[in-house]
Amino acid sequence: MRPRLFRFATSASVLAAPALLIALAAAPLAACGNDDARVTAGSGPLAPTGAEWVLENDERTGTAAIAFPLQTTTQVLDTNDPGGSAIRFLTTYPEVFGPSKAADLSVVATAVDEDGATHVKVEQKAQGRRLLGAVAIVTFDADRTVASVTGPLWPDQGPEAAVAPAVQQAPAETAARTAYTRSEGKPAATVTDHELALAATGSAPVLVHRFAVSGAAGANPRELWVDAKTGKVIFDAPLYHSETVNGSGAGVTGGKKTFPVEKSGATYRLQRVKQDNKSEVFVEDGITGKNAESASANGPWDPEAVDAYSNLLQIENWYRNRFLRVSYDDKGSPIRIVIHATNTCDNASWNGEFISFNDPCDKSAANSVQKYDPKTGSLTEDPSKTYHWLTFTDREVATHEYTHAITDRSCRLFYGAESGALNESMSDVFAALAEHSFTGSGDFKLGDGAIKEHLPLRNFADPTDAVIGQPRHYSHLMANGSFDNGGVHINSGIPNHAFYLMVQGGTHKDSGVKVKTPLSWKQVEDLKWTALRFELKETSTFREFAITELLIAKRKNIPREPVACSWVAVGVLTPDETKKNFGIDCPVSTEQPPSTVGCAGKADGVYCQSDISYGAVYCKNGARSYGLQCASSQICDVSKDGAATKHCKEFCKDKADDLYCINDPGKRNLSAYCQGGKRIVDFPTCGTGVNCDVNQDGVGDMTCK
């Protein structure tokens, strides 16, 4: 979600303005992960700023993914032309940010927040074609100085970016339709929004056909990219967001609620008509296809309709009053609610157009709690603990789905891997923030009101203890990229727990890092909303989000120690970098020391995890300190275990799409699926003492020998 205190104003062009007055100062940038390059004032292309800069490269583009000064820089913003200021700033320093031609950048949106900071979002083209995913946000402080740049953008692309597609639109559309049917289990009905673009996903941009594909009546839309050279689908992601769970329920618990209804003749409808700055809200029955109606203003009403309607009214009012946001898109669009939706069961979802609430698959069936195993990154059923669903129209669940709608109409976080987990986490976090506003108390168990036994669907205080368990530390990140769009509903437990520590304080059970003095709920609300409203982009990662929150906290004079230490506690940031770049110490509690798993008896240093090819842990005094992760094309190099810093080596780069062995006798026995030069998913391949057969690399299923 995002506060709409100030709207983004789209801009197709900018006014002429004086040349920028500053240059960035820079040295070679760090490659990835927790390593950063700190640039001393007076050195490199950024020298004229007179400030030290912290810069971090994206491993694909070689350009800055994150850049921010440690001191005040020279004023650069032309308030009459913020978009032009941002573009000139970026293109003046192509060795740092990539593009050198202003014509290759266009302003997507410009906004000024409540603190006077100006945020300019730009996207990149090459040879007239859009570079999908190539987006940068330039933020200027209220004093007109550059506060931060998040990217990355690509260096200038040559004539090869204008090459004609080898695979034409018609066969590409056929491939997209086939992939859609495979993903959704239903045939594709409509294909729209075709675009010939460049996909900035691998080591070099790839020409693709981009399609929006949906089922009957526009249901379940997905975005697909088809490689214009090979005809293969290289990107397939839903344009809708859902909470898919297993269970059954006995109906709504009751309780009298009051709400506005529309009278039409002798018929009453659960509908609030559009008035003043309030958007229309209405309920449909998915079985009958009709609006929820009654012969009396006092019913009888379907209890599912009452909960869905009254909850969404309350949620929409909260967003409008707190953040001045009118409807999910900030344009006052009608809010359509569908109850008893028949597309599936055991679910609630935002499908890109409306919010739907499904019924339980089997109201009498008991469902087993699923535990998350951080060692294997998998879920296993615990038959000793069961639960039953009451309803999917619970207020926290409804807030979660409404927030998906807001995200979909704002920063559009891609629904996969870390950006998808952030998408889920934002919906969880704002459900908790709204509940605090409604009740005056902190509720850290999301969705427990929807379950008969009051077990939480999400548990911010301990993500492992929920109906579906989640990791609470980055070193336990689910590595199975083929499951749940890269674990979006699982890995969201990590930023969720960081939120809990930020607002509640305490000591992390795994890392032992303590958050001594938490922020107020209002401070955290401002922090999260500003990030979602102004700073996040489609491909934001956990680490980018953490650093962004620290920069926002600095601008808003929000204490930064709770922010930094919360992210250090969950392993997304390291104590060293928060000390070096922000002057913040995040102490480890002696009352609850970190886990010794993977570190017992080992000297201080970094060690690869045995069950996740790209995961590592920093060991100190025989205990686990914090987690690390290699870039998407790399794996952790076990031959350098014990080194003082993270050690990664290329693995998937330049490999054809397929499975490949990772054999490290006595330490690690895995295989990884590589696609587009990136590691998509790890697989535990063979048993103890049995190696993966490297002779089968790149030829299909793995075999053991």
C-alpha positions as CSV (number, residue, x, y, z in Angstrom):
1,M,0.0,0.0,0.0
2,R,1.1,3.5,-0.3
3,P,0.0,6.8,1.2
4,R,-1.5,9.0,-1.4
5,L,-0.7,12.2,0.4
6,F,0.7,13.3,-2.9
7,R,-0.1,11.8,-6.3
8,F,2.3,10.8,-8.9
9,A,1.8,13.0,-12.0
10,T,2.6,11.2,-15.2
11,S,4.7,13.2,-17.6
12,A,5.6,12.6,-21.2
13,S,8.1,15.4,-21.5
14,V,10.0,17.8,-19.4
15,L,10.9,21.5,-19.8
16,A,14.4,22.6,-20.7
17,A,16.6,23.4,-17.7
18,P,20.1,24.4,-17.0
19,A,22.8,21.6,-17.0
20,L,23.2,19.7,-13.8
21,L,25.7,21.2,-11.4
22,I,27.1,18.1,-9.9
23,A,28.9,14.9,-10.8
24,L,28.8,11.6,-8.9
25,A,31.9,10.5,-7.2
26,A,32.7,6.9,-7.8
27,A,35.2,4.1,-7.8
28,P,34.6,0.6,-9.2
29,L,31.3,-0.7,-7.8
30,A,30.7,-3.8,-5.8
31,A,29.3,-6.8,-7.6
32,C,26.4,-7.9,-5.4
33,G,25.0,-8.9,-2.1
34,N,26.2,-7.4,1.2
35,D,29.4,-6.1,-0.2
36,D,29.4,-2.4,-1.0
37,A,31.7,0.1,-2.5
38,R,32.3,3.2,-0.5
39,V,33.6,6.1,-2.5
40,T,35.7,8.8,-0.9
41,A,35.0,12.5,-1.6
42,G,37.1,13.9,-4.3
43,S,37.6,10.6,-6.2
44,G,36.2,9.2,-9.5
45,P,33.4,10.6,-11.7
46,L,31.3,11.7,-8.7
47,A,34.1,13.9,-7.2
48,P,32.4,17.3,-7.7
49,T,29.7,16.4,-5.2
50,G,32.2,16.8,-2.4
51,A,30.5,13.8,-0.7
52,E,31.3,10.2,0.0
53,W,28.9,7.8,-1.7
54,V,27.9,4.2,-1.1
55,L,27.4,2.5,-4.4
56,E,26.3,-1.1,-5.2
57,N,26.3,-2.7,-8.6
58,D,23.9,-5.0,-10.2
59,E,25.8,-8.1,-11.4
60,R,23.9,-8.2,-14.7
61,T,24.2,-4.6,-15.8
62,G,27.4,-3.5,-14.1
63,T,25.7,-0.3,-13.2
64,A,24.5,1.1,-9.8
65,A,21.6,-0.7,-8.2
66,I,21.8,1.5,-5.2
67,A,23.6,4.8,-4.7
68,F,23.4,7.3,-1.9
69,P,25.6,10.0,-0.5
70,L,26.8,10.1,3.1
71,Q,27.0,13.9,3.2
72,T,25.0,16.7,1.6
73,T,25.8,17.2,-2.1
74,T,25.5,20.2,-4.4
75,Q,22.0,21.3,-5.1
76,V,20.7,19.9,-8.4
77,L,16.9,19.9,-8.6
78,D,15.2,22.3,-11.0
79,T,11.8,22.5,-9.3
80,N,10.2,23.5,-12.7
81,D,11.6,20.4,-14.3
82,P,12.1,17.5,-11.9
83,G,12.0,14.9,-14.6
84,G,14.5,16.6,-16.7
85,S,16.8,17.1,-13.6
86,A,16.7,13.4,-12.9
87,I,17.4,12.4,-16.5
88,R,20.3,14.8,-16.9
89,F,21.7,13.6,-13.6
90,L,21.6,9.9,-14.7
91,T,22.9,10.5,-18.3
92,T,25.7,12.8,-17.1
93,Y,27.4,9.8,-15.4
94,P,26.9,6.8,-17.7
95,E,29.9,5.0,-16.1
96,V,27.9,4.9,-12.9
97,F,24.2,4.6,-14.0
98,G,24.4,3.3,-17.6
99,P,22.6,5.3,-20.2
100,S,24.2,8.4,-21.8
101,K,21.3,9.5,-24.0
102,A,18.4,11.5,-22.6
103,A,16.2,10.2,-25.4
104,D,16.5,6.7,-24.1
105,L,14.8,7.7,-20.7
106,S,11.3,8.8,-20.1
107,V,9.6,10.0,-16.9
108,V,6.9,7.5,-15.7
109,A,5.9,9.5,-12.6
110,T,6.9,12.4,-10.4
111,A,5.7,12.9,-6.8
112,V,6.5,15.1,-3.9
113,D,5.9,13.5,-0.5
114,E,4.7,15.1,2.8
115,D,8.3,16.0,3.8
116,G,9.1,17.9,0.6
117,A,11.2,15.1,-1.0
118,T,10.8,14.8,-4.8
119,H,10.7,11.3,-6.3
120,V,11.2,10.8,-10.1
121,K,10.6,7.4,-11.6
122,V,12.1,6.8,-15.1
123,E,12.1,3.9,-17.4
124,Q,14.6,3.0,-20.2
125,K,14.3,2.3,-23.9
126,A,16.8,1.1,-26.4
127,Q,16.5,1.7,-30.1
128,G,12.9,2.8,-29.4
129,R,12.0,-0.4,-27.6
130,R,11.1,-0.6,-23.9
131,L,13.6,-2.3,-21.7
132,L,11.2,-4.3,-19.4
133,G,12.3,-4.0,-15.8
134,A,14.9,-1.2,-16.5
135,V,13.5,1.4,-14.0
136,A,15.3,3.9,-11.8
137,I,14.0,6.1,-9.0
138,V,15.9,9.4,-8.3
139,T,15.0,11.0,-5.0
140,F,15.8,14.6,-4.2
141,D,15.7,15.9,-0.6
142,A,13.6,18.9,0.3
143,D,16.8,21.0,0.0
144,R,17.0,19.9,-3.7
145,T,20.0,17.7,-3.2
146,V,20.2,14.2,-4.5
147,A,19.2,11.8,-1.7
148,S,19.4,8.4,-3.5
149,V,19.2,6.5,-6.8
150,T,17.8,3.0,-7.1
151,G,18.1,1.1,-10.3
152,P,19.6,-0.5,-12.2
153,L,19.5,0.8,-15.7
154,W,21.5,-0.7,-18.6
155,P,24.4,0.8,-20.5
156,D,23.6,2.1,-24.0
157,Q,22.5,-0.7,-26.3
158,G,23.8,-1.0,-29.9
159,P,22.0,-1.7,-33.2
160,E,21.4,-5.3,-32.1
161,A,18.6,-4.0,-30.0
162,A,16.7,-3.0,-33.1
163,V,17.0,-6.4,-34.8
164,A,13.8,-7.8,-36.3
165,P,12.2,-10.7,-34.5
166,A,13.0,-14.2,-35.9
167,V,9.7,-15.5,-34.3
168,Q,6.7,-13.4,-35.4
169,Q,3.7,-12.3,-33.3
170,A,1.3,-15.2,-34.3
171,P,3.5,-18.2,-33.3
172,A,4.7,-16.2,-30.2
173,E,1.0,-15.7,-29.2
174,T,0.4,-19.5,-29.6
175,A,3.3,-20.2,-27.3
176,A,1.9,-17.7,-24.8
177,R,-1.5,-19.3,-24.9
178,T,-0.1,-22.7,-24.4
179,A,2.0,-21.6,-21.4
180,Y,-1.1,-19.8,-19.9
181,T,-3.1,-23.0,-20.1
182,R,-0.3,-25.0,-18.5
183,S,0.0,-22.4,-15.6
184,E,-3.8,-21.9,-15.0
185,G,-5.2,-25.3,-16.0
186,K,-7.7,-23.5,-18.1
187,P,-7.6,-22.3,-21.8
188,A,-6.6,-18.8,-22.6
189,A,-9.5,-16.7,-23.9
190,T,-8.1,-13.3,-24.5
191,V,-4.7,-12.0,-25.6
192,T,-4.1,-8.3,-25.4
193,D,-1.4,-5.6,-25.0
194,H,1.1,-7.1,-27.4
195,E,4.5,-5.3,-27.3
196,L,7.8,-6.0,-28.9
197,A,10.3,-5.1,-26.2
198,L,13.6,-6.0,-24.6
199,A,13.6,-8.1,-21.5
200,A,16.3,-7.0,-19.0
201,T,16.5,-10.4,-17.2
202,G,19.8,-12.1,-18.1
203,S,23.3,-11.0,-18.8
204,A,22.1,-9.0,-21.8
205,P,18.7,-7.8,-22.9
206,V,16.7,-10.2,-25.0
207,L,14.1,-9.3,-27.6
208,V,10.7,-10.6,-26.6
209,H,7.0,-10.5,-27.5
210,R,5.1,-9.3,-24.4
211,F,1.5,-10.4,-24.0
212,A,-1.3,-10.0,-21.4
213,V,-3.3,-13.2,-21.4
214,S,-6.5,-13.9,-19.5
215,G,-9.2,-16.6,-19.2
216,A,-12.9,-16.4,-19.8
217,A,-14.4,-13.0,-18.9
218,G,-11.0,-11.6,-18.2
219,A,-10.3,-13.9,-15.3
220,N,-6.9,-14.8,-14.0
221,P,-4.8,-12.5,-16.2
222,R,-1.1,-13.3,-16.6
223,E,1.9,-11.5,-18.2
224,L,4.0,-13.6,-20.5
225,W,7.2,-12.9,-22.4
226,V,8.2,-15.0,-25.4
227,D,11.8,-15.0,-26.7
228,A,11.6,-13.5,-30.2
229,K,14.6,-15.5,-31.3
230,T,13.8,-19.0,-29.9
231,G,10.0,-18.8,-29.4
232,K,10.3,-20.0,-25.8
233,V,8.4,-18.5,-22.9
234,I,10.9,-16.9,-20.6
235,F,8.6,-15.1,-18.2
236,D,5.2,-16.1,-16.9
237,A,3.7,-14.4,-13.9
238,P,0.1,-13.7,-12.7
239,L,-1.3,-10.2,-12.8
240,Y,-3.5,-11.1,-9.9
241,H,-2.6,-12.0,-6.3
242,S,-4.1,-14.6,-4.0
243,E,-3.9,-16.4,-0.7
244,T,-4.3,-20.0,-1.5
245,V,-4.8,-22.2,1.6
246,N,-6.3,-25.6,2.4
247,G,-9.2,-26.0,4.8
248,S,-12.9,-26.0,5.5
249,G,-15.3,-23.7,7.5
250,A,-18.6,-23.6,9.2
251,G,-19.7,-20.1,8.1
252,V,-19.5,-16.6,9.6
253,T,-19.6,-16.1,13.4
254,G,-22.3,-13.4,13.4
255,G,-22.4,-10.1,15.2
256,K,-24.6,-7.1,14.2
257,K,-23.0,-4.7,11.8
258,T,-24.4,-1.5,10.3
259,F,-23.7,-0.2,6.8
260,P,-25.2,1.8,4.0
261,V,-27.4,0.0,1.5
262,E,-28.9,1.2,-1.8
263,K,-32.7,1.0,-2.3
264,S,-34.1,0.5,-5.7
265,G,-37.8,0.2,-5.7
266,A,-38.6,-2.5,-3.3
267,T,-35.1,-4.0,-3.5
268,Y,-32.1,-3.2,-1.3
269,R,-28.6,-3.9,-2.3
270,L,-25.3,-4.1,-0.5
271,Q,-23.9,-1.2,-2.4
272,R,-22.5,2.2,-1.5
273,V,-22.9,4.6,-4.4
274,K,-20.2,7.0,-5.4
275,Q,-20.5,10.2,-3.5
276,D,-18.1,13.1,-2.7
277,N,-14.7,11.5,-2.5
278,K,-16.0,8.1,-1.6
279,S,-15.8,5.4,-4.3
280,E,-18.6,2.9,-5.1
281,V,-18.5,-0.4,-3.3
282,F,-20.7,-3.3,-4.2
283,V,-21.1,-7.1,-3.7
284,E,-21.9,-9.8,-6.2
285,D,-22.8,-13.4,-5.6
286,G,-20.5,-15.6,-7.7
287,I,-23.1,-18.4,-7.9
288,T,-26.1,-16.4,-9.1
289,G,-24.1,-13.6,-10.8
290,K,-26.4,-11.0,-9.2
291,N,-25.8,-8.2,-6.7
292,A,-26.3,-9.1,-3.1
293,E,-30.0,-8.1,-2.5
294,S,-32.8,-8.3,0.1
295,A,-36.4,-7.2,0.4
296,S,-35.5,-5.2,3.5
297,A,-32.7,-2.9,4.6
298,N,-32.2,-5.2,7.6
299,G,-32.0,-8.3,5.5
300,P,-31.9,-11.2,5.7
301,W,-28.5,-10.9,4.1
302,D,-26.0,-13.6,3.2
303,P,-23.5,-13.5,6.2
304,E,-20.6,-13.8,3.9
305,A,-21.8,-10.8,2.0
306,V,-22.2,-8.8,5.2
307,D,-18.7,-9.5,6.3
308,A,-17.1,-8.9,2.9
309,Y,-19.0,-5.7,2.4
310,S,-18.7,-4.1,5.9
311,N,-15.0,-5.0,6.1
312,L,-14.1,-3.6,2.7
313,L,-16.0,-0.4,3.6
314,Q,-14.0,0.0,6.7
315,I,-10.8,-0.8,5.0
316,E,-11.4,1.7,2.1
317,N,-12.3,4.3,4.7
318,W,-9.1,3.7,6.6
319,Y,-6.9,4.1,3.5
320,R,-8.9,7.2,2.4
321,N,-8.7,8.9,5.8
322,R,-5.2,7.9,6.7
323,F,-3.5,8.3,3.3
324,L,-6.1,10.3,1.3
325,R,-6.3,7.5,-1.2
326,V,-9.6,7.2,-3.1
327,S,-10.2,3.6,-3.9
328,Y,-7.4,1.1,-4.7
329,D,-6.2,3.0,-7.8
330,D,-6.5,6.5,-6.2
331,K,-8.9,7.4,-9.0
332,G,-12.1,6.5,-7.3
333,S,-12.8,3.3,-9.3
334,P,-15.6,1.1,-8.1
335,I,-14.6,-1.6,-5.7
336,R,-16.2,-4.9,-6.8
337,I,-16.5,-7.7,-4.3
338,V,-17.5,-11.3,-5.4
339,I,-18.6,-13.8,-2.7
340,H,-19.0,-17.5,-3.3
341,A,-16.6,-17.1,-6.2
342,T,-16.6,-20.4,-8.3
343,N,-13.2,-20.2,-9.9
344,T,-11.7,-22.2,-7.0
345,C,-12.2,-22.9,-3.3
346,D,-10.3,-22.3,-0.1
347,N,-9.1,-18.9,-1.3
348,A,-9.4,-15.1,-1.3
349,S,-7.8,-13.1,-4.1
350,W,-7.3,-9.9,-6.0
351,N,-7.5,-10.9,-9.7
352,G,-6.5,-7.5,-11.2
353,E,-10.1,-6.3,-11.4
354,F,-12.0,-7.3,-8.3
355,I,-11.7,-9.0,-4.9
356,S,-13.1,-12.5,-4.7
357,F,-13.9,-14.6,-1.6
358,N,-14.3,-18.4,-2.3
359,D,-16.0,-20.9,-0.1
360,P,-14.3,-23.8,1.7
361,C,-13.7,-26.9,-0.4
362,D,-15.1,-29.2,2.3
363,K,-16.6,-27.6,5.4
364,S,-16.2,-30.8,7.4
365,A,-12.6,-31.6,6.6
366,A,-9.8,-31.0,9.1
367,N,-6.6,-29.6,7.7
368,S,-3.1,-30.3,9.0
369,V,-0.7,-27.5,10.0
370,Q,2.3,-27.3,7.7
371,K,5.7,-26.7,9.3
372,Y,8.5,-25.0,7.4
373,D,11.9,-26.8,7.5
374,P,14.7,-24.2,7.2
375,K,17.2,-26.9,6.4
376,T,15.4,-28.2,3.4
377,G,13.3,-25.1,2.5
378,S,10.2,-27.2,2.3
379,L,6.8,-27.7,4.1
380,T,5.8,-30.9,5.8
381,E,2.4,-31.7,7.4
382,D,2.0,-32.0,11.1
383,P,-1.1,-34.3,11.5
384,S,-1.1,-33.7,15.3
385,K,-2.3,-30.1,14.7
386,T,-5.4,-29.5,12.6
387,Y,-7.7,-26.6,11.9
388,H,-11.0,-25.7,10.3
389,W,-11.9,-22.6,8.3
390,L,-14.8,-20.4,9.3
391,T,-14.7,-17.9,6.5
392,F,-12.5,-16.2,4.0
393,T,-14.1,-12.8,4.5
394,D,-12.2,-12.1,7.7
395,R,-11.2,-8.4,8.0
396,E,-7.5,-9.1,8.0
397,V,-7.8,-11.3,5.0
398,A,-9.9,-8.6,3.2
399,T,-7.3,-5.9,4.1
400,H,-4.6,-8.1,2.7
401,E,-6.3,-8.5,-0.6
402,Y,-7.3,-4.8,-0.9
403,T,-3.6,-4.0,-0.4
404,H,-2.7,-6.3,-3.3
405,A,-5.0,-4.1,-5.4
406,I,-3.2,-1.0,-4.2
407,T,0.2,-2.5,-4.9
408,D,-1.0,-3.6,-8.4
409,R,-1.9,0.0,-9.1
410,S,1.3,1.6,-7.7
411,C,4.8,0.0,-7.7
412,R,3.5,-3.2,-9.3
413,L,6.0,-5.5,-7.5
414,F,6.6,-8.5,-9.7
415,Y,4.8,-11.5,-8.3
416,G,7.8,-13.8,-8.0
417,A,10.9,-14.5,-5.9
418,E,11.9,-11.7,-3.5
419,S,9.8,-8.9,-5.2
420,G,6.8,-11.3,-5.0
421,A,7.5,-12.0,-1.3
422,L,7.7,-8.3,-0.7
423,N,4.3,-8.0,-2.4
424,E,2.8,-10.5,0.0
425,S,4.6,-9.0,3.0
426,M,3.2,-5.5,2.2
427,S,-0.3,-6.9,2.2
428,D,0.4,-8.7,5.5
429,V,2.0,-5.7,7.2
430,F,-0.7,-3.2,6.2
431,A,-3.4,-5.7,7.5
432,A,-1.6,-5.5,10.8
433,L,-1.3,-1.7,10.7
434,A,-5.0,-1.4,9.9
435,E,-6.0,-3.7,12.7
436,H,-3.9,-1.6,15.1
437,S,-5.8,1.5,13.9
438,F,-9.2,-0.3,14.3
439,T,-8.6,-1.9,17.7
440,G,-5.8,0.2,19.4
441,S,-3.7,-2.9,20.1
442,G,-1.0,-4.8,18.2
443,D,-2.3,-7.9,16.4
444,F,0.6,-10.0,15.2
445,K,-1.4,-13.1,14.2
446,L,-2.9,-12.5,10.7
447,G,-6.0,-14.4,9.7
448,D,-6.6,-16.1,13.1
449,G,-10.2,-14.8,13.1
450,A,-10.9,-16.8,9.9
451,I,-10.0,-20.1,11.5
452,K,-12.2,-21.9,14.0
453,E,-9.3,-22.8,16.3
454,H,-7.9,-19.2,16.0
455,L,-4.6,-20.4,14.7
456,P,-2.7,-17.7,12.7
457,L,-2.3,-17.9,8.9
458,R,0.7,-15.5,9.5
459,N,2.6,-15.0,12.7
460,F,4.7,-11.9,12.7
461,A,6.2,-12.6,16.2
462,D,7.3,-16.1,15.1
463,P,6.7,-16.9,11.4
464,T,7.5,-20.5,12.0
465,D,4.5,-21.0,14.2
466,A,1.5,-20.6,11.9
467,V,-0.9,-22.6,9.8
468,I,1.6,-22.5,7.1
469,G,5.1,-22.0,8.6
470,Q,7.6,-19.5,7.2
471,P,11.3,-18.7,7.6
472,R,12.1,-15.9,10.0
473,H,15.7,-15.4,8.8
474,Y,17.2,-14.7,5.4
475,S,19.6,-17.7,5.7
476,H,16.5,-19.9,5.8
477,L,15.1,-18.4,2.5
478,M,13.1,-21.0,0.5
479,A,15.4,-21.9,-2.4
480,N,12.7,-23.8,-4.4
481,G,12.0,-21.4,-7.3
482,S,9.5,-23.7,-8.9
483,F,7.2,-23.6,-5.8
484,D,4.7,-20.8,-5.2
485,N,6.2,-18.4,-7.7
486,G,9.5,-18.7,-5.9
487,G,8.1,-19.0,-2.4
488,V,6.2,-15.7,-2.3
489,H,3.8,-16.8,0.5
490,I,6.7,-18.5,2.3
491,N,9.6,-16.1,2.2
492,S,7.4,-13.1,3.1
493,G,7.9,-14.3,6.7
494,I,11.3,-12.7,6.7
495,P,10.2,-9.0,6.0
496,N,7.2,-9.7,8.2
497,H,9.4,-10.5,11.2
498,A,11.5,-7.5,10.5
499,F,8.3,-5.4,10.7
500,Y,7.5,-7.1,14.0
501,L,10.9,-6.3,15.5
502,M,10.7,-2.7,14.2
503,V,7.4,-2.0,16.0
504,Q,7.7,-4.3,19.0
505,G,11.4,-4.7,19.7
506,G,13.0,-7.8,21.1
507,T,15.7,-10.3,20.2
508,H,15.7,-12.5,17.1
509,K,15.7,-16.2,18.1
510,D,18.2,-17.2,15.4
511,S,20.6,-14.3,15.0
512,G,20.4,-13.0,18.6
513,V,20.4,-9.4,17.3
514,K,18.4,-7.2,19.6
515,V,16.1,-4.3,18.7
516,K,16.3,-2.3,21.9
517,T,13.9,0.6,21.4
518,P,11.1,0.0,18.8
519,L,9.5,2.6,16.6
520,S,5.9,3.8,17.2
521,W,3.2,2.4,15.1
522,K,2.8,5.8,13.4
523,Q,6.5,5.9,12.5
524,V,6.4,2.4,11.0
525,E,3.2,3.2,9.1
526,D,4.9,6.3,7.6
527,L,8.0,4.3,6.7
528,K,6.2,1.5,5.0
529,W,3.7,3.7,3.1
530,T,6.4,6.0,1.8
531,A,8.4,3.1,0.6
532,L,5.5,1.5,-1.2
533,R,4.0,4.8,-2.5
534,F,7.2,6.4,-3.7
535,E,10.3,4.2,-3.6
536,L,9.7,0.5,-4.4
537,K,9.9,-0.6,-8.0
538,E,8.8,-3.7,-9.9
539,T,11.9,-5.8,-9.1
540,S,12.8,-4.6,-5.6
541,T,14.6,-7.1,-3.4
542,F,14.7,-7.5,0.4
543,R,18.1,-5.8,0.6
544,E,17.0,-2.8,-1.6
545,F,13.9,-2.5,0.5
546,A,15.9,-2.5,3.7
547,I,18.3,0.2,2.5
548,T,15.4,2.2,1.1
549,E,13.7,2.2,4.5
550,L,16.9,3.5,6.2
551,L,17.1,6.4,3.7
552,I,13.5,7.2,4.2
553,A,14.0,7.2,8.0
554,K,16.8,9.6,7.7
555,R,14.7,12.0,5.6
556,K,11.8,11.8,8.0
557,N,13.9,12.1,11.2
558,I,12.7,8.6,12.2
559,P,15.1,6.8,14.5
560,R,17.2,4.6,12.3
561,E,18.6,2.1,14.8
562,P,15.4,0.1,15.1
563,V,15.1,0.0,11.3
564,A,18.7,-1.1,10.8
565,C,18.8,-3.7,13.6
566,S,15.5,-5.2,12.5
567,W,16.9,-5.9,9.1
568,V,20.2,-7.1,10.6
569,A,18.3,-9.4,12.9
570,V,16.6,-11.2,10.0
571,G,19.8,-11.5,8.1
572,V,19.0,-9.1,5.2
573,L,21.6,-6.5,6.2
574,T,24.9,-7.1,8.1
575,P,26.2,-5.5,11.3
576,D,29.3,-4.4,9.5
577,E,27.6,-2.4,6.8
578,T,25.1,-0.7,9.1
579,K,28.1,0.3,11.3
580,K,30.2,1.5,8.3
581,N,27.5,3.2,6.2
582,F,25.0,4.4,8.8
583,G,27.0,4.5,12.1
584,I,24.6,2.1,13.8
585,D,25.6,-0.7,16.1
586,C,23.2,-3.7,16.3
587,P,24.3,-5.6,19.4
588,V,23.9,-9.4,19.8
589,S,22.0,-10.3,23.0
590,T,23.9,-12.5,25.6
591,E,20.6,-13.6,26.9
592,Q,19.6,-15.5,23.8
593,P,22.7,-16.3,21.7
594,P,22.5,-17.2,18.0
595,S,22.0,-20.7,16.8
596,T,25.1,-22.9,16.5
597,V,23.6,-24.9,13.5
598,G,26.3,-24.9,10.8
599,C,28.8,-23.2,12.9
600,A,29.6,-25.4,15.9
601,G,33.3,-26.0,16.2
602,K,34.1,-23.7,13.3
603,A,36.5,-20.8,13.3
604,D,35.2,-17.3,12.6
605,G,34.4,-16.8,8.9
606,V,31.9,-17.5,6.1
607,Y,30.7,-21.0,5.4
608,C,28.5,-22.3,2.6
609,Q,25.2,-23.9,3.5
610,S,25.1,-27.6,2.6
611,D,21.4,-27.6,1.4
612,I,21.2,-24.3,-0.5
613,S,23.7,-23.8,-3.3
614,Y,23.8,-20.0,-3.0
615,G,23.3,-19.6,0.8
616,A,26.1,-19.0,3.3
617,V,26.3,-18.1,7.0
618,Y,28.8,-16.0,8.9
619,C,30.1,-17.9,11.9
620,K,31.5,-16.1,15.0
621,N,32.6,-17.7,18.2
622,G,31.1,-21.0,17.0
623,A,27.6,-19.5,16.5
624,R,25.5,-18.3,13.5
625,S,25.8,-14.6,13.1
626,Y,23.9,-13.7,9.9
627,G,23.0,-15.1,6.5
628,L,24.4,-14.3,3.1
629,Q,23.3,-15.1,-0.4
630,C,25.1,-15.2,-3.8
631,A,23.8,-13.6,-6.9
632,S,21.2,-15.4,-9.1
633,S,23.8,-16.7,-11.5
634,Q,26.2,-17.9,-8.8
635,I,26.7,-20.5,-6.1
636,C,28.6,-20.4,-2.8
637,D,32.2,-21.6,-3.3
638,V,32.8,-24.2,-0.6
639,S,36.5,-24.3,-1.5
640,K,36.9,-21.0,0.3
641,D,34.9,-21.8,3.4
642,G,36.3,-20.0,6.5
643,A,37.1,-16.8,4.5
644,A,36.3,-13.5,6.1
645,T,33.9,-12.4,3.3
646,K,31.3,-14.0,1.2
647,H,32.7,-16.3,-1.5
648,C,30.7,-16.9,-4.7
649,K,31.5,-18.3,-8.1
650,E,29.7,-18.3,-11.4
651,F,27.6,-21.3,-12.1
652,C,24.6,-20.7,-14.4
653,K,26.2,-17.9,-16.5
654,D,26.5,-19.0,-20.2
655,K,24.8,-22.4,-19.5
656,A,21.9,-23.5,-21.6
657,D,18.5,-23.9,-19.8
658,D,18.6,-27.2,-18.0
659,L,19.7,-29.1,-14.9
660,Y,23.3,-29.2,-13.7
661,C,25.1,-31.0,-10.9
662,I,26.7,-29.3,-7.9
663,N,29.0,-31.9,-6.4
664,D,31.1,-31.0,-3.3
665,P,31.9,-34.4,-1.7
666,G,31.2,-34.3,2.0
667,K,29.8,-30.8,2.0
668,R,27.1,-30.5,-0.6
669,N,25.3,-32.7,-3.2
670,L,22.7,-30.7,-5.2
671,S,21.6,-29.9,-8.7
672,A,20.4,-26.6,-9.9
673,Y,18.1,-25.7,-12.8
674,C,19.6,-22.8,-14.8
675,Q,17.4,-20.6,-17.0
676,G,18.4,-17.4,-18.8
677,G,21.8,-17.5,-17.1
678,K,20.2,-17.6,-13.7
679,R,19.8,-20.3,-11.1
680,I,16.0,-20.8,-10.8
681,V,15.8,-23.6,-8.3
682,D,17.9,-26.1,-6.3
683,F,17.2,-29.8,-6.0
684,P,18.6,-32.2,-3.4
685,T,19.7,-34.8,-6.0
686,C,21.2,-37.9,-4.5
687,G,21.6,-39.7,-1.2
688,T,24.5,-39.5,1.2
689,G,27.7,-40.7,-0.4
690,V,26.1,-40.8,-3.9
691,N,27.1,-38.0,-6.3
692,C,25.0,-36.4,-9.1
693,D,26.2,-37.7,-12.5
694,V,27.8,-34.7,-14.2
695,N,27.7,-36.7,-17.5
696,Q,24.0,-35.9,-17.5
697,D,24.4,-32.2,-17.2
698,G,22.3,-30.2,-19.6
699,V,20.5,-33.3,-21.1
700,G,17.4,-33.5,-18.9
701,D,16.6,-35.3,-15.6
702,M,19.5,-35.8,-13.2
703,T,20.8,-39.3,-12.5
704,C,23.0,-40.5,-9.6
705,K,26.1,-42.7,-9.5
